[in-house]
Amino acid sequence: MDFKDLLAISGLPGIYKMIANRPNGLMVVPVEGGKRKFVSSRKHQFTPLESISIYTNTDSAPLDDIFKTMQEKLTTLPLPEPKASSNEAEAYFKEILPEYDPYRVHTKDIKKVVKWFKALNDAGLVTFNEKEEKKEEQATKEKASEEEE
């Protein structure tokens, strides 16, 4: 899955796919479906999903790793309902990411991650293949070897 063109936009619900870049904003289309629209950079902030991570007790976990775990456990561990209680959402997330930091990761953040995953999964955008994983592993190894030199 490539999060490069997927965005969270402040003040707007859901996930958007960037289709064009303008000097004063972006042309986006909702992942859930709908019309494309212009979003001004004066009113909104754009956050690519690839830059989002969740705090853990030791460091942080990238969103794509969390989505991968959610995808793997989807058959055995169903997603909580959007109106689920705080305890249900936290219990679900504890199964997905046991080492998340409950003091810095709030229930609204957990519900947002679940909502994003559901939207991307329904749109068929949550796919992980071995080629991408091998590329990522190779890039990580190359980066580590460069740092050692």
C-alpha positions, 0 to 999 in steps of 0.5 A, a space after each residue: 500500500 502506498 500512502 504517498 498520495 493519501 491525506 488527512 486534511 484538517 477540518 474535513 472528515 475522512 481520507 482524501 487522495 491528492 489528484 493535483 497540486 496547485 500553488 494555493 492548495 490541492 485538488 483532492 477526491 474522497 477515498 470513500 467516493 464523491 466529487 473532486 474538490 479544491 482545498 485551500 492551503 490557507 484554511 487547511 493543513 495536509 498530513 500525508 498518511 505515510 508521515 503519521 505514526 502512533 506513540 508506543 512506550 518505547 518509540 512510535 509505530 508507523 501507520 502502515 504497520 498498524 494497518 498491516 496488523 489490522 488487515 492480518 487480524 481482520 478475520 479473527 478480530 472484528 473492527 469495533 463499531 464507530 459508536 463503540 465505547 472507549 473501553 471497547 476501542 481501547 481493548 481492540 487497539 491493545 490487541 492490534 498494538 499492545 505496546 501503544 502508550 495510553 497516556 499519549 494515544 487518546 480514544 478519539 485517535 484510536 477511533 480515527 485510525 479504525 475509521 481510516 482503516 475501514 474506509 481504505 479497506 472498503 475502497 480496496 486500498 489496503 493491500 500488502 504484497 511481498 514485493 513492497 515488503 522486500 523493497 522496504 526491507 532492502 531500503 532499510 538495510 541499505 540505510 543502516 549500512 550507510 549509517 555505519 560507514 
